[in-house]
Amino acid sequence: MPLVALGVAFLVVILALLLMPLTLVQRYRVGTARRSARGWVAAVNLVGIGMSAALFLAGAAVTSWWVPGAFTSALIGLAGGGLLGVLGLALTRWEPSARVLHYTPNRWLVLGITLVVTARLLYGFWRTWHAWQAGLEGGTWLAATGVAGSLAAGGVVLGYYFVYWAGVRRRLKSHRRSSGVGERPMPPSRGFARRID
């Protein structure tokens, strides 16, 4: 039975590696598409990414017991991602209309973040393979696989998207205030309303 579980795990890893190029291309296409800003989408993304960032930092804090600098790398990655998020908001093409706000994220920035994640994943696989072949043990092996760098790359992605979605939500609220969208219309006065047949 353990041999079957090991075989299934191996097939899942191989399948994930084979599908990685397709998922990265799809992620890039979705990330650079023109879309309309929706308040509920921005709110759901902010809550989800905020919870992910909190769990990410908790995991980095636990990992720092075995890998020196893991928590610090995660914090630096989050801060760097936040700065990239501000840059991404500045480079986003905003198209306000009377009722809807459309936006298109910057292609080069989305491509850069996608490539950072891809390069970090590939480098992590390469370092893990070489550390495993070298026969390092315990915490030394774990540190040699580049966990701290992977946490920094993950922090960049989380920081970028948290700041970006917060900016989209803020921009949408500003657009609604300036265009009057979302305000309740005044009900007609019943005393002066006439029925027209």
ZADO-1210 file (C-alpha; in nm, 4 decimals, padded with zeros to 6 digits):
<atoms>
<atom x="00.0000" y="00.0000" z="00.0000" code="MET" pos="1"/>
<atom x="00.2766" y="00.2574" z="00.0781" code="PRO" pos="2"/>
<atom x="00.4259" y="00.1890" z="-00.2634" code="LEU" pos="3"/>
<atom x="00.0947" y="00.2799" z="-00.4328" code="VAL" pos="4"/>
<atom x="00.0708" y="00.6040" z="-00.2334" code="ALA" pos="5"/>
<atom x="00.4288" y="00.6900" z="-00.3279" code="LEU" pos="6"/>
<atom x="00.3510" y="00.6203" z="-00.6960" code="GLY" pos="7"/>
<atom x="00.0394" y="00.8390" z="-00.6861" code="VAL" pos="8"/>
<atom x="00.2328" y="01.1222" z="-00.5182" code="ALA" pos="9"/>
<atom x="00.5040" y="01.0948" z="-00.7830" code="PHE" pos="10"/>
<atom x="00.2440" y="01.1112" z="-01.0628" code="LEU" pos="11"/>
<atom x="00.0798" y="01.4160" z="-00.9063" code="VAL" pos="12"/>
<atom x="00.4156" y="01.5976" z="-00.8911" code="VAL" pos="13"/>
<atom x="00.4959" y="01.5040" z="-01.2533" code="ILE" pos="14"/>
<atom x="00.1493" y="01.6163" z="-01.3682" code="LEU" pos="15"/>
<atom x="00.1878" y="01.9474" z="-01.1821" code="ALA" pos="16"/>
<atom x="00.5261" y="02.0045" z="-01.3475" code="LEU" pos="17"/>
<atom x="00.3879" y="01.9246" z="-01.6919" code="LEU" pos="18"/>
<atom x="00.0886" y="02.1570" z="-01.6470" code="LEU" pos="19"/>
<atom x="00.2959" y="02.4435" z="-01.5040" code="MET" pos="20"/>
<atom x="00.3625" y="02.6161" z="-01.8400" code="PRO" pos="21"/>
<atom x="-00.0093" y="02.6078" z="-01.9246" code="LEU" pos="22"/>
<atom x="-00.1110" y="02.7480" z="-01.5860" code="THR" pos="23"/>
<atom x="00.1481" y="03.0254" z="-01.6079" code="LEU" pos="24"/>
<atom x="00.0339" y="03.1310" z="-01.9554" code="VAL" pos="25"/>
<atom x="-00.3282" y="03.1272" z="-01.8405" code="GLN" pos="26"/>
<atom x="-00.2373" y="03.3267" z="-01.5290" code="ARG" pos="27"/>
<atom x="-00.0661" y="03.5886" z="-01.7451" code="TYR" pos="28"/>
<atom x="-00.3640" y="03.6118" z="-01.9830" code="ARG" pos="29"/>
<atom x="-00.6128" y="03.6550" z="-01.7000" code="VAL" pos="30"/>
<atom x="-00.3847" y="03.8990" z="-01.5178" code="GLY" pos="31"/>
<atom x="-00.3572" y="04.1342" z="-01.8169" code="THR" pos="32"/>
<atom x="-00.7191" y="04.1283" z="-01.9360" code="ALA" pos="33"/>
<atom x="-00.9344" y="04.4420" z="-01.9385" code="ARG" pos="34"/>
<atom x="-01.2091" y="04.4151" z="-01.6814" code="ARG" pos="35"/>
<atom x="-01.4627" y="04.6238" z="-01.4983" code="SER" pos="36"/>
<atom x="-01.3970" y="04.7105" z="-01.1356" code="ALA" pos="37"/>
<atom x="-01.6460" y="04.5541" z="-00.8974" code="ARG" pos="38"/>
<atom x="-01.6542" y="04.6388" z="-00.5303" code="GLY" pos="39"/>
<atom x="-01.7480" y="04.2928" z="-00.4098" code="TRP" pos="40"/>
<atom x="-01.4673" y="04.1291" z="-00.6131" code="VAL" pos="41"/>
<atom x="-01.2116" y="04.3684" z="-00.4661" code="ALA" pos="42"/>
<atom x="-01.3479" y="04.3104" z="-00.1132" code="ALA" pos="43"/>
<atom x="-01.3410" y="03.9300" z="-00.1476" code="VAL" pos="44"/>
<atom x="-00.9876" y="03.9425" z="-00.2873" code="ASN" pos="45"/>
<atom x="-00.8707" y="04.1733" z="-00.0069" code="LEU" pos="46"/>
<atom x="-01.0130" y="03.9476" z="00.2638" code="VAL" pos="47"/>
<atom x="-00.8759" y="03.6322" z="00.1008" code="GLY" pos="48"/>
<atom x="-00.5299" y="03.7749" z="00.0400" code="ILE" pos="49"/>
<atom x="-00.5232" y="03.9311" z="00.3876" code="GLY" pos="50"/>
<atom x="-00.5985" y="03.5924" z="00.5471" code="MET" pos="51"/>
<atom x="-00.3383" y="03.4281" z="00.3214" code="SER" pos="52"/>
<atom x="-00.0784" y="03.6873" z="00.4239" code="ALA" pos="53"/>
<atom x="-00.1529" y="03.6298" z="00.7939" code="ALA" pos="54"/>
<atom x="-00.1180" y="03.2516" z="00.7542" code="LEU" pos="55"/>
<atom x="00.1909" y="03.3051" z="00.5400" code="PHE" pos="56"/>
<atom x="00.3593" y="03.5121" z="00.8118" code="LEU" pos="57"/>
<atom x="00.2601" y="03.2600" z="01.0788" code="ALA" pos="58"/>
<atom x="00.4112" y="02.9805" z="00.8694" code="GLY" pos="59"/>
<atom x="00.7261" y="03.1855" z="00.8109" code="ALA" pos="60"/>
<atom x="00.7568" y="03.2480" z="01.1859" code="ALA" pos="61"/>
<atom x="00.7372" y="02.8745" z="01.2565" code="VAL" pos="62"/>
<atom x="00.9790" y="02.7988" z="00.9721" code="THR" pos="63"/>
<atom x="01.2308" y="03.0466" z="01.1138" code="SER" pos="64"/>
<atom x="01.2969" y="02.7994" z="01.3977" code="TRP" pos="65"/>
<atom x="01.4637" y="02.5696" z="01.1430" code="TRP" pos="66"/>
<atom x="01.5632" y="02.8128" z="00.8676" code="VAL" pos="67"/>
<atom x="01.7379" y="03.1285" z="00.9831" code="PRO" pos="68"/>
<atom x="01.6034" y="03.4413" z="00.8178" code="GLY" pos="69"/>
<atom x="01.2790" y="03.2848" z="00.6932" code="ALA" pos="70"/>
<atom x="01.0501" y="03.5331" z="00.8698" code="PHE" pos="71"/>
<atom x="01.2676" y="03.8289" z="00.7735" code="THR" pos="72"/>
<atom x="01.2697" y="03.7163" z="00.4099" code="SER" pos="73"/>
<atom x="00.8916" y="03.6835" z="00.4145" code="ALA" pos="74"/>
<atom x="00.8517" y="04.0368" z="00.5558" code="LEU" pos="75"/>
<atom x="01.0943" y="04.1825" z="00.3019" code="ILE" pos="76"/>
<atom x="00.9059" y="04.0029" z="00.0245" code="GLY" pos="77"/>
<atom x="00.5722" y="04.1433" z="00.1460" code="LEU" pos="78"/>
<atom x="00.7136" y="04.4951" z="00.1638" code="ALA" pos="79"/>
<atom x="00.8687" y="04.4668" z="-00.1829" code="GLY" pos="80"/>
<atom x="00.5438" y="04.3306" z="-00.3207" code="GLY" pos="81"/>
<atom x="00.3567" y="04.6222" z="-00.1641" code="GLY" pos="82"/>
<atom x="00.5862" y="04.8685" z="-00.3411" code="LEU" pos="83"/>
<atom x="00.5309" y="04.6817" z="-00.6673" code="LEU" pos="84"/>
<atom x="00.1564" y="04.7031" z="-00.6021" code="GLY" pos="85"/>
<atom x="00.1798" y="05.0827" z="-00.5772" code="VAL" pos="86"/>
<atom x="00.3781" y="05.0863" z="-00.9023" code="LEU" pos="87"/>
<atom x="00.1214" y="04.8548" z="-01.0606" code="GLY" pos="88"/>
<atom x="-00.1617" y="05.0907" z="-00.9673" code="LEU" pos="89"/>
<atom x="00.0276" y="05.3834" z="-01.1175" code="ALA" pos="90"/>
<atom x="00.0904" y="05.1917" z="-01.4418" code="LEU" pos="91"/>
<atom x="-00.2642" y="05.0531" z="-01.4718" code="THR" pos="92"/>
<atom x="-00.4765" y="05.1961" z="-01.7514" code="ARG" pos="93"/>
<atom x="-00.8006" y="05.3273" z="-01.5994" code="TRP" pos="94"/>
<atom x="-01.1031" y="05.3879" z="-01.8220" code="GLU" pos="95"/>
<atom x="-01.3812" y="05.5623" z="-01.6307" code="PRO" pos="96"/>
<atom x="-01.7219" y="05.5975" z="-01.7887" code="SER" pos="97"/>
<atom x="-02.0485" y="05.7337" z="-01.6566" code="ALA" pos="98"/>
<atom x="-02.1474" y="05.4073" z="-01.4855" code="ARG" pos="99"/>
<atom x="-01.8500" y="05.1686" z="-01.4934" code="VAL" pos="100"/>
<atom x="-01.4786" y="05.1850" z="-01.4205" code="LEU" pos="101"/>
<atom x="-01.2672" y="04.9600" z="-01.6418" code="HIS" pos="102"/>
<atom x="-00.9015" y="04.8872" z="-01.5811" code="TYR" pos="103"/>
<atom x="-00.6223" y="04.6992" z="-01.7536" code="THR" pos="104"/>
<atom x="-00.3176" y="04.5987" z="-01.5462" code="PRO" pos="105"/>
<atom x="00.0265" y="04.6697" z="-01.6889" code="ASN" pos="106"/>
<atom x="00.1424" y="04.3727" z="-01.8997" code="ARG" pos="107"/>
<atom x="00.5115" y="04.4100" z="-01.8195" code="TRP" pos="108"/>
<atom x="00.4587" y="04.4162" z="-01.4455" code="LEU" pos="109"/>
<atom x="00.2272" y="04.1133" z="-01.4515" code="VAL" pos="110"/>
<atom x="00.4786" y="03.9323" z="-01.6726" code="LEU" pos="111"/>
<atom x="00.7609" y="04.0238" z="-01.4343" code="GLY" pos="112"/>
<atom x="00.5768" y="03.8897" z="-01.1293" code="ILE" pos="113"/>
<atom x="00.4818" y="03.5724" z="-01.3176" code="THR" pos="114"/>
<atom x="00.8457" y="03.5215" z="-01.4186" code="LEU" pos="115"/>
<atom x="00.9668" y="03.5813" z="-01.0616" code="VAL" pos="116"/>
<atom x="00.7374" y="03.3075" z="-00.9358" code="VAL" pos="117"/>
<atom x="00.8368" y="03.0734" z="-01.2197" code="THR" pos="118"/>
<atom x="01.2086" y="03.1334" z="-01.1724" code="ALA" pos="119"/>
<atom x="01.1814" y="03.0849" z="-00.7974" code="ARG" pos="120"/>
<atom x="00.9922" y="02.7565" z="-00.8392" code="LEU" pos="121"/>
<atom x="01.2451" y="02.6224" z="-01.0884" code="LEU" pos="122"/>
<atom x="01.5389" y="02.7391" z="-00.8777" code="TYR" pos="123"/>
<atom x="01.3820" y="02.5815" z="-00.5685" code="GLY" pos="124"/>
<atom x="01.3448" y="02.2475" z="-00.7493" code="PHE" pos="125"/>
<atom x="01.7051" y="02.2690" z="-00.8696" code="TRP" pos="126"/>
<atom x="01.8442" y="02.3559" z="-00.5238" code="ARG" pos="127"/>
<atom x="01.6357" y="02.0864" z="-00.3579" code="THR" pos="128"/>
<atom x="01.7644" y="01.8272" z="-00.6024" code="TRP" pos="129"/>
<atom x="02.1272" y="01.9270" z="-00.5490" code="HIS" pos="130"/>
<atom x="02.0930" y="01.9482" z="-00.1702" code="ALA" pos="131"/>
<atom x="01.9317" y="01.6033" z="-00.1676" code="TRP" pos="132"/>
<atom x="02.2137" y="01.4604" z="-00.3793" code="GLN" pos="133"/>
<atom x="02.4744" y="01.6156" z="-00.1515" code="ALA" pos="134"/>
<atom x="02.3269" y="01.4202" z="00.1379" code="GLY" pos="135"/>
<atom x="02.2797" y="01.7099" z="00.3794" code="LEU" pos="136"/>
<atom x="02.0769" y="01.6289" z="00.6897" code="GLU" pos="137"/>
<atom x="01.8210" y="01.7983" z="00.9117" code="GLY" pos="138"/>
<atom x="01.7956" y="02.1754" z="00.9230" code="GLY" pos="139"/>
<atom x="02.1031" y="02.2142" z="00.7047" code="THR" pos="140"/>
<atom x="01.9279" y="02.0352" z="00.4188" code="TRP" pos="141"/>
<atom x="01.6137" y="02.2429" z="00.4681" code="LEU" pos="142"/>
<atom x="01.8106" y="02.5677" z="00.4682" code="ALA" pos="143"/>
<atom x="02.0120" y="02.4539" z="00.1653" code="ALA" pos="144"/>
<atom x="01.6933" y="02.4115" z="-00.0405" code="THR" pos="145"/>
<atom x="01.6385" y="02.7887" z="-00.0392" code="GLY" pos="146"/>
<atom x="01.3228" y="02.8069" z="00.1715" code="VAL" pos="147"/>
<atom x="01.3927" y="03.1673" z="00.2736" code="ALA" pos="148"/>
<atom x="01.4149" y="03.2777" z="-00.0900" code="GLY" pos="149"/>
<atom x="01.0926" y="03.0970" z="-00.1713" code="SER" pos="150"/>
<atom x="00.9195" y="03.2731" z="00.1159" code="LEU" pos="151"/>
<atom x="01.0468" y="03.6073" z="-00.0128" code="ALA" pos="152"/>
<atom x="00.9098" y="03.5331" z="-00.3621" code="ALA" pos="153"/>
<atom x="00.5755" y="03.4297" z="-00.2140" code="GLY" pos="154"/>
<atom x="00.5715" y="03.7481" z="-00.0078" code="GLY" pos="155"/>
<atom x="00.6251" y="03.9573" z="-00.3210" code="VAL" pos="156"/>
<atom x="00.3168" y="03.8038" z="-00.4828" code="VAL" pos="157"/>
<atom x="00.0969" y="03.8419" z="-00.1736" code="LEU" pos="158"/>
<atom x="00.2138" y="04.1978" z="-00.1079" code="GLY" pos="159"/>
<atom x="00.1604" y="04.3011" z="-00.4689" code="TYR" pos="160"/>
<atom x="-00.1929" y="04.1673" z="-00.4968" code="TYR" pos="161"/>
<atom x="-00.3013" y="04.2942" z="-00.1539" code="PHE" pos="162"/>
<atom x="-00.1937" y="04.6508" z="-00.2319" code="VAL" pos="163"/>
<atom x="-00.3245" y="04.6269" z="-00.5888" code="TYR" pos="164"/>
<atom x="-00.6732" y="04.5141" z="-00.4850" code="TRP" pos="165"/>
<atom x="-00.6846" y="04.7745" z="-00.2098" code="ALA" pos="166"/>
<atom x="-00.6020" y="05.0362" z="-00.4744" code="GLY" pos="167"/>
<atom x="-00.8687" y="04.9055" z="-00.7124" code="VAL" pos="168"/>
<atom x="-01.1269" y="04.9249" z="-00.4350" code="ARG" pos="169"/>
<atom x="-01.0201" y="05.2767" z="-00.3397" code="ARG" pos="170"/>
<atom x="-01.0247" y="05.3924" z="-00.7007" code="ARG" pos="171"/>
<atom x="-01.3710" y="05.2420" z="-00.7524" code="LEU" pos="172"/>
<atom x="-01.5069" y="05.4226" z="-00.4456" code="LYS" pos="173"/>
<atom x="-01.3586" y="05.7480" z="-00.5733" code="SER" pos="174"/>
<atom x="-01.5141" y="05.6895" z="-00.9157" code="HIS" pos="175"/>
<atom x="-01.8555" y="05.6213" z="-00.7625" code="ARG" pos="176"/>
<atom x="-01.8393" y="05.9395" z="-00.5565" code="ARG" pos="177"/>
<atom x="-01.7382" y="06.1562" z="-00.8507" code="SER" pos="178"/>
<atom x="-01.9897" y="06.0091" z="-01.0949" code="SER" pos="179"/>
<atom x="-02.2773" y="05.9713" z="-00.8495" code="GLY" pos="180"/>
<atom x="-02.3071" y="05.5990" z="-00.9219" code="VAL" pos="181"/>
<atom x="-02.4384" y="05.4019" z="-00.6287" code="GLY" pos="182"/>
<atom x="-02.6318" y="05.6893" z="-00.4743" code="GLU" pos="183"/>
<atom x="-02.9988" y="05.6316" z="-00.4121" code="ARG" pos="184"/>
<atom x="-03.2277" y="05.8413" z="-00.6276" code="PRO" pos="185"/>
<atom x="-03.4729" y="06.0688" z="-00.4503" code="MET" pos="186"/>
<atom x="-03.8235" y="05.9227" z="-00.4467" code="PRO" pos="187"/>
<atom x="-04.0830" y="06.1297" z="-00.6298" code="PRO" pos="188"/>
<atom x="-04.2976" y="06.3554" z="-00.4164" code="SER" pos="189"/>
<atom x="-04.6396" y="06.1965" z="-00.3829" code="ARG" pos="190"/>
<atom x="-04.8202" y="06.5265" z="-00.3371" code="GLY" pos="191"/>
<atom x="-04.7279" y="06.6591" z="-00.6807" code="PHE" pos="192"/>
<atom x="-04.7233" y="06.3361" z="-00.8778" code="ALA" pos="193"/>
<atom x="-04.9974" y="06.3111" z="-01.1375" code="ARG" pos="194"/>
<atom x="-05.1084" y="05.9999" z="-01.3089" code="ARG" pos="195"/>
<atom x="-05.0894" y="06.0283" z="-01.6847" code="ILE" pos="196"/>
<atom x="-05.3123" y="05.7887" z="-01.8792" code="ASP" pos="197"/>
</atoms>
